[in-house]
Amino acid sequence: MQQDKRLIEIDDLYRIVLIEDPRVSPDGRWIAYVQVTTDRLENEYRRNIWVIPTAGDSKPIQLTRSGKDSAPRWSPDSSRLAFISARDKKPQLYILNVTAPGGEPRAVTKLPNGVSAPAWSPDSAYIAFLSSANAEERAAEDADEKPPPPADKLEAKHRSERKDHDEAQRWDPRPVSRIPYRSGTSYLDDRFAQVYVVTVSEERSDEEIVPRRMTDVDADHEPPQWTADGQFLLTARTADPLGDTPWRSSVLCRISLRDGVCELTTDLSHTSYKPLPAPHGSLLVFTRLPQERLTERITRLAVMDSAGGPIQDLNLELDRSAVEYRWSNDGKEILFTAESWGACELYKVAATGGQVERDVTGDITITGFDVAANGEVAYVAATPLNPSELFWQRADGSHVQLTSVNQLLLNETIVQPKRELRFVSAQGVELQGWYMLPVGYEPGQTYPLALNIHGGPHVMWGASTPSIWHETQCHAARGYVVFFCNPRGAAGYGESFQAALHAAWGEVAFTDIMAGVDTLLQLGFVDPARMAVTGGSYGGYMTAWIVGHTDRFAAAVAQRGVYNLLSFYGTTDVPLLIANEFGAEPWDDPILLWQHSPLAYAHQIKTPLLILHSENDFRVPISDGEQLFAYVRRSGGTVKMIRFPREGHELSRSGEPAHRVSRLTHMIDWFDRYCQPEERSKA
């Protein structure tokens, strides 16, 4: 009964469990997956590998316990599970024999810069993976130069400390000669991800196992995949290693296992990535984007021969971007996820092209999936009432929920449903949004509004979007009507809809979002004098744009936003975004970019504004937030800024747990100060 439950709280963030990377064993009996929990005491996330029978007749089994394990990959004979673990500082490749219960995983690599992205060969004899190395380190590998083993633990410790010291000194001062030169929360170095292959024979000792590097170029490679005959590895890398924004020139590569020769199999008319070969024959599926106005296009799902040749796009008629994809076991179909009208569902299409069909449908957001040999599907999905669980679709089309990792939390808290709201923009375009009523809602009463705006700008939110599940539930628990929508520019509604923001980020979305707010006001339960607005990244841009153009909101929280397009271009790790979205470089038309910058209108902001920004945000550097703070402060507005140390652009999704709790606390307290002063005084 709902009356026996409590309000969801900000601290419940620590209790939410997520499931990642489901992988079905080739024999179809088991699903391996990563379970993500939060360690409140250590202020970190813990990732462990679990397995569960596909029959759904027994409970999950935890295989690893280091808290630093990911990327489970079954051997083709289903007897072993490879995974990546950072249990000994640098992430290394481990193998666990699942036919011998209770056995210890065996470390297969000891590479100094760690490894990632394991992939088994078809005969289960080898694993390909990625590891970063610079030219000097690769030369030492080729010359088989190895330091003598340390005499004892003390010497090993001193060597490690000396290596860390020398590495720090090597970048003090730091030379910069490319763009981007920093990403995430760290600066890029001179190391690039290379493709390696290692034997996994049980008969060979650890000393005899020496990985073979297959590539030798200063360019990052994507996770390798084996062709069905085991003779080639497929990957993608930049075709112009010395160019800026190298991912834009990404091309597919085919590497011969026999002689290591690497052939480029696609050209630069598109940027191509994530090749996945068919289980039989020579076809591969991959994704690609046209170079022209690249950031505004849907992601093409394409097939071709692994050696190159004609390319066929499979999802153009569907007019939705492909996200993740897998082959059917017979190689005749490709299954893929795509976002559309607020849901991320599973689709399938013949490898030869034709009609795209929905396979796993509903008001869900699928965040990962895998396909069994018999065509059954394991998938991780969020629903409007649950942020993450593992499901199994059987051959007869029925679905079984295999896990209940969030059930204890859901059993004791009130979870509000979301209701769809269709409305029409001022230009006559149909738009989609959702609202949630506050906990304890009484008909006839009015409540404050929490308007939340997504980033991107080419992102889609829906009723089941897991990244906003907890935040929106907390807003509703604190007495707010919650509203969010997908204005023009969002993904999930087709390429023309997505491109509608071109050279007009603020103007178009502003009218769309306000049309949604006005439609909601007509329903009669929102107090127009107590409305708050927030958003992150592009949502931060729109938050600042809105309060710079209207005084209808009582409070605003702008998070990690782009506020000055001119300076953003020179500080972000994605300057290509502005050139694509506005059709001009800053020196070509600085007036255009300034006119479309929220900072140009910041002196008009009189809505009380809270600015949240991360100090190590290299996607939208904190200088944008600093400028907005100074403009509003100096022009007489009410403004406050909160700076989060150590954090990057992903603060709200994967930042330190305590910082995520702090962020949401600051936001809701700011809303309450101006939208619910009476409730605040009672607290």
N, C-alpha and C positions, 0 to 999 in steps of 0.2 A: 504494500500500500504506500502511495506517495507520501501520506501524512506521517509515516513512520521513518521517512528518510530525512537526511540533513541537506543543507545547501552545499553545493560543491564549493571548494575553497581554492585559493591560489596555491597553497602548499600541496594540494592534491597532484600538482605537476610531478612531484617526486614518486607518485604511485602509478603513473601511467606506464604501461608496458607496450612496446612496439615489436612487431615481427618483421624481419627483413629476409630477402634473398632465398625464397623457397626453392628446393631442388629435389626432384623426384628421382629415386634410384632407377637405373636402367631396367631392373627386374620388376619395377612397379610396386614394390612392397612397402617402401619407406619414403618419407619426405624429411629431408634435412633442412633446417632453417636457423636463422640467427635470432635470438631473443635479446632485446635491449631493455635493460632496467637502469634505474638511477640510484647511485650510491650517495645518499645525502651526506653522510659523514665525510666522505672523501671528495664530495662535490665533483663527481665525474659519472660518466656512463659506463656500464659494463655490458659487454657483448659475449655471449656464450652460445655454443652450437647445441641444438636439440634435434632429436628425431622423433617421428610419430608414425605409426603404421597407417597406410592408406585405407585399410579396412575400417578404421575408425572404431575399433573394438577395444582399445586400451589407451592408457594415458601416455603423454609425451615422456621421453627419456632424455635427461641432460647428459650430453657426451663430454663437454669440456667445462672447466670451472675457473680458468685464469682470468676471465672478465675482459680479455683482449683478443678474442677469436672471431674470425669472420670468413666470408667467401668459401662456404663448404662446397666441394665438388666431388661427385661420385666417380669412381673408376668405372670404365665401361662394363666390367664384369661384376659390379656392385659389391665387391669384397672390401674395398678400401675407400676412405674418405680423406681427400686432401683439403687443407684449409690453411689460412694465413693466421699467424699468431704473433703478437708483440709481447709475449710473456717474458722475453729476454731482451728488453729494450727495442731493438730494431725488429720490425715484422719479418718473419721467416716462414718458409714453406714447411708444413708438417703433414704427416700421413698417419692415419689411424686405421688399424685393421679392425673392421666392424664385425668380422666373423669370430673374433676372439674377445668376448666380453671382458671388460676390466683391464684390457691392455693399455699401455701408455702410448701416446702419440710419439712418432719419431721425427726429429728435425732433419730435413733433407738439405736445407741450405744454411749457409752461415755468411752470406754476403754482407759486406760492411755497410751498404746503404739500404739494406732491406729489400723485400720483394713484394709483389702484388700480382693479382689477376692470374691465378693458376688455370691451366686447361690440359686435360688428359689427352694423350694420343689414342687413336682408335684401338690399339692393341694393348692398352693399359701399361705399356712399358716405359713411357716417358711423360713428363709434364713440361709444358711451356709456361713461361711466366715473364713478368717485367721486373727489371731492376735498373736503377739509375746509376750512371757512371759518366765521368768526364773523359776527355781525350787522353789525359795522362793516366788515369786509372785503367782505361781500356788497353792502352799500350802495355802497361804492366801485366795485365791479364794475358795478353798475347805472348809476352815474353816469359810467362810463367814465373814471374817474380813474386815470391812469398816471403814475408818476414819469418824468422825463426820463432818457434813457439815460446811463450813466456816461461821463465824459470819457475814462477810461482804466482799466487793470486795477487801479491803486492805489485809485482812487475806488470801483470795484466792490467791492474787498476791504473798504474802510472801511465801505461801506454794509452789507455782509453782517455785519461785526462789530457795527456799531451796531444792526442789527436783532436780532441775538442778545442783545445787552446790554439793549435795551429790553424784549424778551420776558421775560428773566429778572427784570428790575425790576418788570414788570407783575404778577408772582406772588410778590413779596417785600414783605410777608407774603402768604400764600396764603389767600384766603377759601374757605370750604367751605359749600355750601348744598344739596347733594344727595347721594344715595347710589345707586351708589358714586361716590366722588370720586377714586378711584385704581384702576388695573387693570394687570395684567401687571407691569411694573417701573417704571411711571411714573404721575404724577398726571394726571388728566383736566383739560383746559382748557375754554375756552368755544367751541371749534370743534366742528362736527358735520359728518359726511360727507354731502355734497350730490351730487345727480345732475347730470352735465353731458353735453353732446353736442358733438362737434367734427367738422367735415368733414375728409376725408382725401383730397381731390382733389389730384392731382399738379400741376395747373395753377396752384394758388394758392401764393403765397410764404408763408414762415413768418410774416411780419408781418401777412398777411391772414387767417391762421388764428386765429380768436378763439373759444374754447369758449363755448357757450351754456349757462348754468345753468338747470336745469329745476325746481329746488326751492328753497324759501326758508323753512325752518322749523328751529328749534333742536332737531333730532332727527337721530340717525344713521340713514342709509338703507342698505339692503343692496345688493349688486351688482345693477345694472339689467339687464333682459332685454327684447329687442324682441319685440313680437307679430309674427305671420307676415306681416301686411299692412304692417308698418313704421309704423303710425299711432300706436302707443302704446308706452310703456315701463312695465314692471312691476317693482316693487320692494316692499320692506317697511320699515316704520318704526314707532316707538312711537306709540301713539295718545294718550299722556299724557306729553308732553315734560317736564313739571315734576314728575312722580311719581318715587318711588324704584324701584330695580330696573326700569328702563324696558323692558328686553327682555321682561318678562313681559306687557306690553301691546302686543306687536308685532302689527301688522295689515298686510294686503296693500294696495298702492296701485296705481292705474293712472293714468299721466300722459299726457295728450294732447300729441303733438308739435306739433299745430296751434296751440293756445293756452296750453299749459302747465298746464291745469287738472288737479288731482290729486284723484281719487276714492278713498275708502277702500272696499274691496270685501269685507272680512270684519269680523266683530264681535269683542267681547271675551270671548265664551264660551270661546274658545281663544286661545292665542298662536300666530300663524301667521307663517311665514317661508319664504325661498328659493323664490319662485315661478319656474316654468320653463314658458313657453308652448309649445304644440305647434307642430311645423313647418308644419302646415296647420290651418286652421280657427281656432276661438276658445277652445279648451280650454286650461287650464293645470294643471300638477301642482305641489303644494307640500307642505310638512310642517307639522304643527300638534300642539299639546299641550293637553289640557283644563286649565283653570285650577285645578280642585280637585286637591290633592296632585300638582301639576304635575311635580315632580322624580322622582316614583315611577312615572310612566306611560310606556308605550311611545310612540315618536314615530309619529304617524299619517301615512301617505302618502295625500294627498287630491287629488281633481280637482274642478274646477268651471269655469264659463265665466269668461273673463278679466274680464268686466264685472260679475261677482258672480252670486249666485243659489244654488241648491241645491248642497250639498257632499256628496261620497261618499268615505268612507274605504275604502281598498283592501286594507289589510293587517291588519285586526282579527282575521280568522280565523287568519291565520298567527301572530299574537301575537308578532311580533318588530318591533323598531324599524327604520324605514327610515333609511339613512345618506346615501348619495349616489344620484342618479337621473338618467336620461336618457330621452328619447323615442326610439322607433323612427322611422325616416325616414318611414314612412307615417302616423305619428301614431296607430296603432291599439294600440300596446303601450307600456308604461313598464318600463324595466329599472332595477333598484335593488339596492344592496348591503344586506345585513342580517346581523347577528351571530346565530349560533345554535350551541349546543353546541360552543363553542370555535373555530369557524371563522367567517370573514366571507366569504360567497359572493355570487354574483350571481343575482338572481331576475328574473322577468318576470311581468307581469300585464296583462290587457286594460284599456284605458282606461275601459271600461264596467263593469269589475269582474269578479269570478269567481275561478276557481281560480288560485292563485299557483304558478308552476313554477320549479324551479331551472334556471339556465342555465349558469353556470360553477361547478363544484363541486369539492370536494376538501378536503384538510387544509391550507387556505391562509387567509391574511388579505389580502383585496383592499384596497389603500389608495387606489386611483384607477382610473377606467375611462372609456372613451368608445366610442361606437357609430358604425360606418361606415354609409354610405348603404345598403349591401347587407346590413346586419344583422350583419356581422362585428364583433368586439369587441377593442379594445386594452385591456389591463388591467395594472396594476402589482400585484404580489403578493409577499408573503413566504411562505416555506415553512419547515418545521422545520429545514432545513439551509441556508437562504439568506435573508438579511434583506431583499433587494429586487432584483427584476428586472422587465423588461417582457415581456409575453406577448401573443400574438395568437391569438384563437379564430376559425378559419375557418368558412365556411358549412356545411361538412360535419361540424362539431363537433370537429375535430382542433385541437390546441393546439401552438403553436410558441413557444419561448423566443427572443426577438429580441435580448436583450442578455446580456452576461456580465460585468457591471461588478464583481462580487465574486469572479470565478473565481480570480484569482491568489491572493487570500487563502485561499480555500477549498482550493486545491491544496496549500498548504503547512502547513495547520493541521488538527488533529484536531477534528472537529465531532461532538459527542455527540447521538444521537437522543433524542427524548422519547417516553415511553411513557404511554399513558392509564391512569388509575386511577379506576374507578367505585367509589363507596362510598355508604353510607347514613348519614344523620344520626341523632342520638339520637331525633328525632321521626319517623323513617321516610321522610325525603325523599331521593330519589336525587340524588347530587352527582357532579361531574366534576372530576378533577384530573389532573396530569401529574407524572411524575418523570423525572429523568435520573440515570444511574449515573455515578460519577466516572471520569475517564480512568484506565485501568489497573485497573479493577475486577476483583477475583478472587473467585469464588464461595466462600462460607464465611467471608469476612472481613466485618467491620463498619466503617462509615465515619461521619464526622460528617454532620449534616444542615444544609442551608441552606434554611429555609422562607421563601418570599417571598410577600407579600400585596399584592394590587392596591389601587388607590385608588378614588375615585368618590364614594360606594360603588357606584354603578350602572355599573360598568365590567366588561368581560369580557376575560379572558386565555385564550389557547389555545396549542397547540403551535407556532403560526406567528406569534405576536404579535411584531412587529419591535422594539418599544420595550424588550423584555427579552431579546432574542436574545443580544447580546454579554455582558450581565451574567450570565445563567445559564450560558453557555458558560465564562465565566471561573471561576465557582464550581466547575463540574465539573472544570475543568482543575487547580484547586487542591486537588482531592481530596474534594470534597463531593458527597453525594447531594443533588440539587436537587428541591424539591417546591413546587408552587403549585396552587391550586384556585380554583373559583368558588363561594364560600359563598352562602347565600341573601342576596338583595339585589343580586346581580350581574345585569347585562344578559345577554341571549341565551337566557333560559329562560322567557320569558313575563312578563306584567305582574304576576300574583299572586306569582310568585317574586321579582320585583324589589321589590315592596312589602312583603315579609315582614320587613324591618328596621324598619318604622314604629315609632318611639318605643322602639327596642331595638337600636341600632347594635351595641353590644358583645356583649350576651348571646347573640343568635341566631348571629352569625358565629363567635363563640368556640367554641360547641359544634360547629358545622359544621367549622371548620378543625381542631380537635383530633380530631374523628372521622377526618379524612383522615390526620392524623399517626399516629394509632393503627393505622389500616389499613396504612399504610406500614411501621410497626414490625413488624407481623405477618409481613411478607415476609422479615424476618431480616437485612437488610444495613445497617440504621441502628443506630448506637450510641446508646441513649437517654440516656446521660450526656454526649453531645457534640452537642447540638442548638442551632442558632442560628436566630434569627427576625429578619426585616426587612420593611419596607414603607414606602411613601410616601403622604402625604396621608391619605386614609382608611386606607390600609395602615399609616401611622405611628400613627394612632389605635389600630388593632387591635394593633399591636406593643406599645404602652404598656399597652393593656387586658390583653393576654395575660400580660405579665410582672407586672402588678399583681394577677393572679388565680391564677397558678401559678408555681412555681419549677422547672418541668421543663426550662427552657432554660438553657444555659450562657452564652449571650451574646445580646445584642439590639442592633439598630441601628434607631432610630426616625427616619424622614426626613420633614421638612416636615409633621409631623402636627398634627391638631386634638386638643388635649388638654384644653381647658377650653371647653365649649360656651357658657357664659355670656359670657366675654370674647371668644370668637371671633365671636359674633353682632355685637358692636360694633366689630370691627376688620376683618372680612373684606369683600371686594367682593361677596359673595353671602349676605347675611344671610337672604334668602328660603329658603335651603337648610335652615336649622335650623327655621324656622317651619313649613315643609312637612313635613319628615321627622319632627318630634316633635309636630306639631299644637298648638303653644303658643308664644306669645311669652315671652321671659325673665321679664317682669314678671307674667305669668299663672301660671307654675309654675316658679320658679327651682329648687326642690328636684328636680323631674324632670330638668332639664338637668344639675344638679350630680351627681345619682346616675348619670347616663349619661356622665359625663366621666372619662376615664382619670386626670385629675389627682386626683380624689377618692380614688384607690387608690394614688397614686404613693408614698406613705410605706411601702407594703408591698413595693415593688420592691427585691429583693435580687439579681436577675440583673444582671451587669455591663452597663451601658447606655451606648451611644454615641448622641448626638443630632446629626443633621445638619440644618442649616436655612440658608436663604438670607436675607440681610439686606434684600433688596428684594422679598420674597415678600408680595404684597398679596392673594393668595387665602387663604393661611394665614399671617398675620404672625408674625414671629419671636418675638413676645411669648409665643406658645404654647410654643415650645421653651425659652424662658428660664424660664418658670414650671415646666416639667417638670424642667429641670436643677436649679433651686433646691429643689424639693420632695424630689427624690431625694437630692441632696447633703446637705440639712439633716436628713434622716431617717436618714442613715448609710449610704446605698447607694453603690455604685461607679458613677460617672457621669462622662462627658466630653462636651463640646459642641464641635462644629466649625462656625464661621460662615463662609459664603461671601459675600464682598462682591460687589456689582453684580448678583447673581443673583436670579431670581424663582422662581415655583412650578415652572417647567419645567426646572429645573437638570438633572435626570437625562436629559431628552430633547433639549433644545436649548440648554442652558447653554454657556458658554465651553468649548471642548474640553478645555483644561487643567484646568478645574474638574471636568468630568465624570470625567476620569482620576483626579484627586485624590479625588473622592467615592468611587469604587469601590475605590481603594487603601486609604483609611481603613476602609471597610467590611470588606474581606477581611482586613486586618491585625488588626482587632478580633476577627473570628471566629477567626482563627488563634491569637490570644493565649489564648483560653479553650477552644477546641475542638481545636486541634492544637498544643499547646505544644512537643511533641517536634520536629515539623516546623519550627516557628518557630525553635527553638534551632539547627537545622542550617543555616538560611538565612544 
